[in-house]
Amino acid sequence: MKISSKIFMEKLSSVQIIVLFYIIAVGISTLLLLMPVALKPGEELSFVDALFTAASAVSVTGLSTITIAEKFSTTGMFILTFILQFGGIGIMTLGTFIWLVMGKKIGLRERKLIMTDQNQSTLSGLVQLMRQILFLIILIEIIGSLVLGAYLLRYYPDWPEALLHGFFMSVSATTNGGFDITGKSLHPYAGDYFVQLVNIILIVLGAIGFPVLIEVRHFLFRKEDTLFRFSLFTKITSTTFILLVVIGTILIILFEYNAFFAGKSWHESFFYAFFQSVSSRSGGLSTMNVNEFTTPTLLILCILMFIGASPSSVGGGIRTTSLAIMMLSIFSYAKGKDTIKVFKKEILQEDILKSYIVITTAIMICSAAVITIAVLEPSIGLMPILFEVCSAFGTTGLSMGITSELSVASKLVIILVMFIGRIGIFSFLFIIRGNPVKEKFHYPKERIIIG
């Protein structure tokens, strides 16, 4: 049996193994959440709801068919934070840490799995990368927990309760998990700008990408006489990330100026818009009911969630670099150029092709999901369904309140979309892709009419 399972694993590609690991993680997480100790006395949880919550936590999405605060005990909340941690930093990061603790040698096979899980293009330096990612995320969460825990004493009667809320909030924000134990997301802190700013910082640190954080760390702690240059990846993804947050904030303010923001002060309007724009990157937390927004704003949030976070981060979506390369390629083509030059570097044609494949495939997947759910749920409007699907694909977790109303079939569709959003489009395509085949011959090329 052991030999046959080993042969089976050897036949799988790195991507297929990673996907298998995530499926197993969802299964184990489902069983953990179904344990009586995880639930409050007298509460019950159906298998489908446990599966949905587990898939949402492993994919760090935050969509939920239940109210976390009502269903889970304190033990259950800690189990949920562990699952969020597991899903946020990646299965191979924790796996590498366990291997190192056990003294296991990290071989070529394991390095290929790490490279696939973290969306890296080279095998060199992967173990060191895993160490740095784990160190940074844990450090960020500890600082966030202490700051929020101490501050939340003004909301809760004692240290244990304040620290519990601070700890869960810190982990949920840093992993962009989107879960909450208040039962109302961050609505109770709609007027508390300190809590919002801390959560915004944590969401950004989790979503901007691990390579960016590591480069910033190297820059800050470099020797004074050492020359340091940020990589093209860091420059593009950081610029795109910041632009999306700024543009999102401005558009929300403009669209809601005479609607939701009517009668509100400038700072209330700004923080509502700013927080939702940041949270739509992949955070999933909210300071208000998104149903109160107008249709144009909801469409903007759908687009932002569909784009998602940066590659090699805790977030999903098509990722910021795919959008940036697509927009740069359109701009360059309109200028009559056949290459993309940015920050004194040139983008590879292969990466341009990849960005279009990611975006096109994502549009097809989300469109198919929207149509399927619309057929299964004729009583639910198109906008809530589109919003739910974009939220699932971007592993965001924002919802217009239809999650618990979905049928079992629709919940399974959302689970699949969340899963694809977490592992990424290329990992999804590589599941069914065979080994690369070198063409032995070519046919004559002929132009066709486009557009």
C-alpha positions as CSV (number, residue, x, y, z in Angstrom):
1,M,0.0,0.0,0.0
2,K,2.8,2.4,0.9
3,I,4.7,1.5,-2.3
4,S,1.6,2.0,-4.5
5,S,0.9,5.4,-2.9
6,K,4.5,6.4,-3.4
7,I,4.3,5.4,-7.1
8,F,1.1,7.4,-7.4
9,M,2.7,10.5,-5.9
10,E,5.7,10.2,-8.1
11,K,3.4,10.3,-11.2
12,L,1.9,13.6,-10.1
13,S,3.3,16.9,-11.2
14,S,4.3,19.5,-8.5
15,V,1.1,21.5,-9.2
16,Q,-1.1,18.4,-8.9
17,I,0.6,17.5,-5.6
18,I,0.1,21.0,-4.2
19,V,-3.6,20.9,-5.2
20,L,-3.9,17.5,-3.6
21,F,-2.4,18.9,-0.4
22,Y,-4.8,21.8,-0.4
23,I,-7.8,19.4,-0.9
24,I,-6.5,17.3,2.0
25,A,-6.2,20.5,4.1
26,V,-9.8,21.4,3.4
27,G,-10.9,17.9,4.3
28,I,-9.0,17.9,7.6
29,S,-10.1,21.4,8.4
30,T,-13.7,20.4,7.8
31,L,-13.4,17.5,10.3
32,L,-11.7,19.9,12.9
33,L,-14.6,22.4,12.6
34,L,-17.2,19.6,13.1
35,M,-15.6,18.5,16.4
36,P,-18.0,19.1,19.4
37,V,-15.2,21.0,21.2
38,A,-15.1,23.6,18.3
39,L,-18.8,24.4,18.7
40,K,-20.7,26.2,21.4
41,P,-23.0,24.0,23.6
42,G,-26.2,23.2,21.8
43,E,-24.9,24.4,18.4
44,E,-24.8,22.1,15.4
45,L,-23.0,22.5,12.1
46,S,-24.0,20.7,8.9
47,F,-21.3,19.0,6.8
48,V,-21.8,21.4,3.8
49,D,-21.5,24.5,6.0
50,A,-18.4,23.1,7.7
51,L,-16.9,22.3,4.3
52,F,-17.8,25.8,3.0
53,T,-16.2,27.4,6.1
54,A,-13.1,25.2,5.8
55,A,-12.7,25.9,2.1
56,S,-13.2,29.6,2.8
57,A,-10.6,29.6,5.6
58,V,-8.0,27.5,3.7
59,S,-8.4,29.9,0.7
60,V,-8.4,32.8,3.1
61,T,-11.6,34.2,1.5
62,G,-13.9,34.9,4.4
63,L,-17.2,34.1,2.8
64,S,-19.4,32.2,5.3
65,T,-22.8,30.6,5.4
66,I,-22.8,30.9,9.2
67,T,-22.1,33.5,11.9
68,I,-18.7,32.6,13.4
69,A,-19.4,34.2,16.8
70,E,-22.7,32.3,17.2
71,K,-21.5,28.9,16.2
72,F,-17.9,28.4,17.4
73,S,-16.5,28.2,20.9
74,T,-13.2,29.9,21.9
75,T,-11.5,26.6,20.9
76,G,-13.2,26.7,17.5
77,M,-12.1,30.3,17.0
78,F,-8.5,29.3,17.6
79,I,-8.9,26.3,15.2
80,L,-10.2,28.7,12.6
81,T,-7.2,31.1,13.1
82,F,-4.8,28.2,12.6
83,I,-6.6,27.3,9.4
84,L,-6.4,30.9,8.3
85,Q,-2.7,30.9,9.1
86,F,-2.2,27.7,7.2
87,G,-4.0,29.0,4.1
88,G,-2.6,32.5,4.2
89,I,1.2,31.7,4.2
90,G,0.8,28.6,2.1
91,I,1.0,24.9,2.8
92,M,4.6,24.6,1.8
93,T,5.8,27.4,4.1
94,L,4.5,25.6,7.2
95,G,5.6,22.3,5.7
96,T,9.2,23.6,5.2
97,F,9.2,24.8,8.8
98,I,8.1,21.4,10.1
99,W,10.7,19.7,7.9
100,L,13.5,21.9,9.2
101,V,12.4,21.3,12.8
102,M,12.5,17.6,12.2
103,G,15.9,17.8,10.6
104,K,14.7,16.6,7.2
105,K,16.7,17.5,4.2
106,I,14.9,19.7,1.7
107,G,15.5,17.9,-1.6
108,L,14.8,18.8,-5.2
109,R,11.2,17.4,-5.1
110,E,10.4,19.5,-2.0
111,R,12.0,22.6,-3.6
112,K,9.8,22.2,-6.7
113,L,6.7,22.0,-4.5
114,I,7.8,25.2,-2.7
115,M,8.4,26.9,-6.0
116,T,4.9,26.0,-7.2
117,D,3.2,26.9,-4.0
118,Q,4.9,30.3,-3.8
119,N,4.7,31.1,-7.6
120,Q,8.5,31.4,-7.9
121,S,10.4,31.0,-11.1
122,T,13.7,29.6,-9.7
123,L,14.7,26.9,-7.3
124,S,17.5,28.9,-5.7
125,G,17.0,30.4,-2.2
126,L,13.6,28.8,-1.6
127,V,14.3,27.5,1.9
128,Q,15.6,30.8,3.0
129,L,12.6,32.5,1.4
130,M,10.3,30.2,3.4
131,R,12.1,31.1,6.6
132,Q,11.8,34.8,5.9
133,I,8.1,34.6,5.0
134,L,7.2,32.7,8.1
135,F,9.3,35.1,10.3
136,L,7.7,38.2,8.8
137,I,4.1,37.0,8.9
138,I,4.4,35.8,12.5
139,L,6.1,39.0,13.6
140,I,3.5,41.2,11.9
141,E,0.6,39.2,13.5
142,I,2.2,39.4,17.0
143,I,2.7,43.1,16.8
144,G,-0.8,43.5,15.4
145,S,-2.3,41.3,18.1
146,L,-0.6,43.3,20.9
147,V,-1.5,46.7,19.5
148,L,-5.1,45.8,18.8
149,G,-5.5,43.7,22.1
150,A,-4.3,46.6,24.2
151,Y,-6.4,49.2,22.4
152,L,-9.6,47.0,22.4
153,L,-9.7,47.2,26.2
154,R,-11.8,50.2,25.8
155,Y,-14.4,48.0,24.1
156,Y,-14.2,44.8,26.2
157,P,-14.2,44.4,30.0
158,D,-11.0,42.3,30.5
159,W,-7.7,41.4,29.0
160,P,-8.5,37.9,27.8
161,E,-11.5,39.0,25.8
162,A,-9.7,42.1,24.4
163,L,-6.6,40.0,23.4
164,L,-8.8,37.3,21.8
165,H,-10.5,39.9,19.6
166,G,-7.2,41.5,18.9
167,F,-5.5,38.2,18.0
168,F,-8.3,37.0,15.8
169,M,-8.5,40.5,14.1
170,S,-4.8,40.6,13.5
171,V,-4.6,37.1,12.0
172,S,-7.7,37.7,9.9
173,A,-6.4,41.0,8.5
174,T,-2.8,39.9,7.9
175,T,-3.9,36.7,6.1
176,N,-6.6,38.6,4.4
177,G,-9.0,36.0,5.7
178,G,-12.0,38.3,6.1
179,F,-13.5,36.4,9.0
180,D,-14.6,38.1,12.2
181,I,-15.8,37.1,15.7
182,T,-18.0,40.2,16.3
183,G,-20.8,38.9,14.0
184,K,-20.7,42.3,12.2
185,S,-17.2,42.4,10.7
186,L,-15.7,45.8,11.6
187,H,-19.0,47.7,11.7
188,P,-18.7,48.3,15.5
189,Y,-15.5,50.2,14.7
190,A,-16.9,52.3,11.8
191,G,-16.1,55.5,13.7
192,D,-12.8,54.3,15.2
193,Y,-10.1,55.3,12.7
194,F,-7.3,53.8,14.8
195,V,-8.7,50.3,14.5
196,Q,-9.3,50.8,10.8
197,L,-5.8,52.1,10.1
198,V,-4.2,49.1,11.9
199,N,-6.3,46.7,9.9
200,I,-5.5,48.6,6.7
201,I,-1.8,48.3,7.4
202,L,-2.1,44.5,8.2
203,I,-4.2,43.9,5.0
204,V,-1.7,45.7,2.8
205,L,1.2,43.9,4.4
206,G,-0.5,40.5,3.6
207,A,-1.7,41.4,0.1
208,I,1.3,43.3,-1.4
209,G,3.4,40.2,-1.8
210,F,6.0,38.3,0.3
211,P,8.9,39.2,-2.1
212,V,8.0,42.9,-1.7
213,L,8.1,42.6,2.1
214,I,11.4,40.8,2.0
215,E,13.0,43.3,-0.4
216,V,11.8,46.2,1.8
217,R,13.3,44.5,4.8
218,H,16.6,44.1,3.0
219,F,16.5,47.7,2.0
220,L,15.8,49.0,5.5
221,F,18.5,46.8,7.2
222,R,21.2,47.1,4.5
223,K,24.6,48.5,5.2
224,E,24.9,52.2,4.4
225,D,27.6,51.7,1.7
226,T,25.7,48.9,0.0
227,L,24.0,49.6,-3.3
228,F,20.5,48.3,-3.4
229,R,18.0,48.1,-6.3
230,F,14.4,47.0,-6.0
231,S,13.4,44.3,-8.5
232,L,11.1,45.0,-11.4
233,F,8.5,42.8,-9.8
234,T,8.5,45.0,-6.6
235,K,8.3,48.2,-8.6
236,I,5.4,47.1,-10.8
237,T,3.3,45.3,-8.2
238,S,3.7,48.1,-5.6
239,T,2.9,50.8,-8.1
240,T,-0.1,49.0,-9.3
241,F,-1.3,48.1,-5.8
242,I,-1.1,51.8,-4.7
243,L,-2.8,53.0,-7.8
244,L,-5.7,50.6,-7.4
245,V,-6.2,51.7,-3.8
246,V,-6.1,55.4,-4.7
247,I,-8.3,55.0,-7.8
248,G,-10.8,52.8,-5.9
249,T,-11.0,55.3,-3.1
250,I,-11.6,58.3,-5.5
251,L,-14.3,56.4,-7.5
252,I,-16.2,55.3,-4.4
253,I,-16.2,58.9,-3.1
254,L,-17.4,60.2,-6.4
255,F,-20.2,57.6,-6.9
256,E,-21.4,57.8,-3.3
257,Y,-21.1,61.6,-2.8
258,N,-24.8,62.2,-3.2
259,A,-25.8,58.7,-2.1
260,F,-24.4,56.9,0.9
261,F,-22.0,59.7,1.8
262,A,-24.7,62.4,1.7
263,G,-24.8,64.2,5.0
264,K,-21.5,62.6,6.2
265,S,-18.4,64.5,7.1
266,W,-15.4,64.5,4.8
267,H,-13.4,62.2,7.1
268,E,-16.3,59.7,7.5
269,S,-16.6,59.6,3.7
270,F,-12.9,59.2,3.2
271,F,-12.4,56.4,5.7
272,Y,-15.5,54.5,4.4
273,A,-14.2,54.7,0.8
274,F,-10.5,54.2,1.7
275,F,-11.2,51.1,3.9
276,Q,-13.5,49.4,1.3
277,S,-11.0,50.1,-1.4
278,V,-8.1,48.5,0.6
279,S,-10.3,45.6,1.8
280,S,-11.4,44.8,-1.8
281,R,-7.8,43.9,-2.6
282,S,-8.4,40.7,-0.7
283,G,-9.1,41.6,2.9
284,G,-12.9,41.0,3.0
285,L,-13.5,43.1,6.2
286,S,-16.0,45.9,6.0
287,T,-17.0,48.9,8.1
288,M,-20.5,49.1,6.6
289,N,-23.1,47.1,4.8
290,V,-22.1,47.1,1.1
291,N,-25.8,46.8,0.1
292,E,-26.0,50.5,0.9
293,F,-23.7,51.3,-2.0
294,T,-25.1,52.2,-5.4
295,T,-24.7,49.9,-8.4
296,P,-21.7,51.8,-9.9
297,T,-19.8,51.4,-6.7
298,L,-20.7,47.7,-6.4
299,L,-19.4,47.2,-9.9
300,I,-16.1,49.0,-9.0
301,L,-15.7,46.7,-6.0
302,C,-16.4,43.7,-8.3
303,I,-13.6,44.8,-10.6
304,L,-11.2,45.4,-7.6
305,M,-12.0,42.0,-6.1
306,F,-11.5,40.3,-9.5
307,I,-8.1,41.9,-9.8
308,G,-7.2,40.9,-6.2
309,A,-3.8,41.1,-4.5
310,S,-0.2,40.7,-5.7
311,P,1.4,37.4,-6.7
312,S,3.1,35.4,-3.9
313,S,0.8,36.9,-1.3
314,V,-2.1,35.8,0.8
315,G,-4.6,37.0,-1.8
316,G,-6.3,35.7,-4.9
317,G,-7.7,37.1,-8.1
318,I,-5.8,37.7,-11.4
319,R,-3.2,39.5,-9.4
320,T,-1.8,43.0,-9.9
321,T,1.0,42.1,-12.2
322,S,-1.4,40.5,-14.7
323,L,-3.4,43.7,-14.9
324,A,-0.3,45.9,-15.1
325,I,1.2,44.0,-18.0
326,M,-2.0,43.9,-19.9
327,M,-2.5,47.7,-19.5
328,L,1.1,48.4,-20.4
329,S,0.9,46.1,-23.5
330,I,-2.3,48.0,-24.7
331,F,-0.6,51.3,-24.2
332,S,2.6,50.2,-25.9
333,Y,0.6,48.8,-28.9
334,A,-1.4,52.0,-29.2
335,K,2.0,53.9,-29.4
336,G,3.1,51.6,-32.2
337,K,5.7,49.7,-30.1
338,D,6.2,46.0,-30.2
339,T,7.8,45.7,-26.8
340,I,6.9,46.8,-23.3
341,K,9.5,49.0,-21.5
342,V,9.0,50.1,-17.9
343,F,11.4,51.2,-15.2
344,K,14.2,50.9,-17.7
345,K,13.5,47.2,-18.2
346,E,11.8,45.2,-20.9
347,I,9.0,42.7,-20.2
348,L,9.4,39.2,-21.7
349,Q,6.9,38.2,-24.4
350,E,6.2,35.0,-22.5
351,D,5.1,37.1,-19.5
352,I,2.8,39.2,-21.7
353,L,1.2,36.0,-23.1
354,K,0.8,34.6,-19.6
355,S,-1.0,37.8,-18.3
356,Y,-3.6,37.5,-21.1
357,I,-4.1,33.8,-20.5
358,V,-4.7,34.5,-16.8
359,I,-7.1,37.3,-17.4
360,T,-9.1,35.5,-20.2
361,T,-9.3,32.2,-18.3
362,A,-10.4,34.1,-15.1
363,I,-13.2,35.9,-17.0
364,M,-14.4,32.6,-18.5
365,I,-14.4,30.9,-15.1
366,C,-16.2,33.7,-13.3
367,S,-18.7,34.1,-16.1
368,A,-19.5,30.4,-16.0
369,A,-19.9,30.5,-12.2
370,V,-22.2,33.5,-12.5
371,I,-24.4,31.9,-15.1
372,T,-24.5,28.6,-13.2
373,I,-25.6,30.2,-10.0
374,A,-28.1,32.5,-11.8
375,V,-29.7,29.3,-13.2
376,L,-29.6,27.5,-9.8
377,E,-30.9,30.6,-7.9
378,P,-33.5,32.4,-10.1
379,S,-34.8,34.3,-7.1
380,I,-31.5,36.1,-6.5
381,G,-30.5,39.1,-8.6
382,L,-27.6,39.2,-11.0
383,M,-25.6,41.9,-9.0
384,P,-25.5,39.9,-5.7
385,I,-24.4,36.8,-7.7
386,L,-21.7,38.7,-9.6
387,F,-20.5,40.3,-6.4
388,E,-20.3,36.9,-4.6
389,V,-18.4,35.2,-7.5
390,C,-15.9,38.1,-7.8
391,S,-15.4,38.0,-4.0
392,A,-14.8,34.3,-4.1
393,F,-12.4,34.4,-7.0
394,G,-10.4,37.3,-5.4
395,T,-10.6,35.4,-2.1
396,T,-12.0,38.6,-0.6
397,G,-15.0,37.6,1.5
398,L,-17.2,40.6,1.0
399,S,-20.8,39.7,0.3
400,M,-24.2,41.3,-0.3
401,G,-25.7,38.8,2.2
402,I,-26.7,35.9,-0.1
403,T,-24.1,33.3,1.0
404,S,-26.3,31.6,3.5
405,E,-29.3,31.6,1.1
406,L,-27.4,29.6,-1.6
407,S,-28.4,26.0,-2.4
408,V,-25.9,23.2,-1.8
409,A,-25.0,23.1,-5.6
410,S,-24.4,26.9,-5.6
411,K,-22.2,26.6,-2.5
412,L,-20.1,24.0,-4.2
413,V,-19.7,26.3,-7.2
414,I,-18.5,29.1,-4.8
415,I,-16.1,26.6,-3.1
416,L,-14.6,25.7,-6.5
417,V,-14.2,29.4,-7.4
418,M,-12.5,30.1,-4.0
419,F,-10.2,27.2,-4.5
420,I,-9.2,28.3,-8.0
421,G,-8.7,31.9,-6.7
422,R,-6.4,30.6,-4.0
423,I,-4.1,28.3,-6.0
424,G,-4.1,30.7,-9.0
425,I,-5.1,30.3,-12.7
426,F,-1.8,28.8,-13.8
427,S,-1.8,26.2,-11.1
428,F,-5.4,25.4,-12.1
429,L,-4.5,25.0,-15.8
430,F,-1.4,23.0,-15.0
431,I,-3.6,20.4,-13.2
432,I,-4.8,19.2,-16.6
433,R,-1.7,20.1,-18.6
434,G,0.6,17.4,-19.8
435,N,4.3,17.6,-20.0
436,P,5.7,20.2,-22.5
437,V,6.1,18.7,-26.0
438,K,8.7,20.1,-28.4
439,E,7.1,20.5,-31.9
440,K,8.8,18.3,-34.4
441,F,7.5,20.3,-37.4
442,H,5.6,23.5,-38.3
443,Y,3.0,24.4,-40.9
444,P,3.2,27.5,-43.0
445,K,2.0,30.6,-41.1
446,E,-0.8,32.7,-42.4
447,R,-2.3,36.0,-41.1
448,I,-5.9,36.2,-40.1
449,I,-8.1,39.3,-39.6
450,I,-8.3,40.4,-35.9
451,G,-10.7,42.9,-34.4
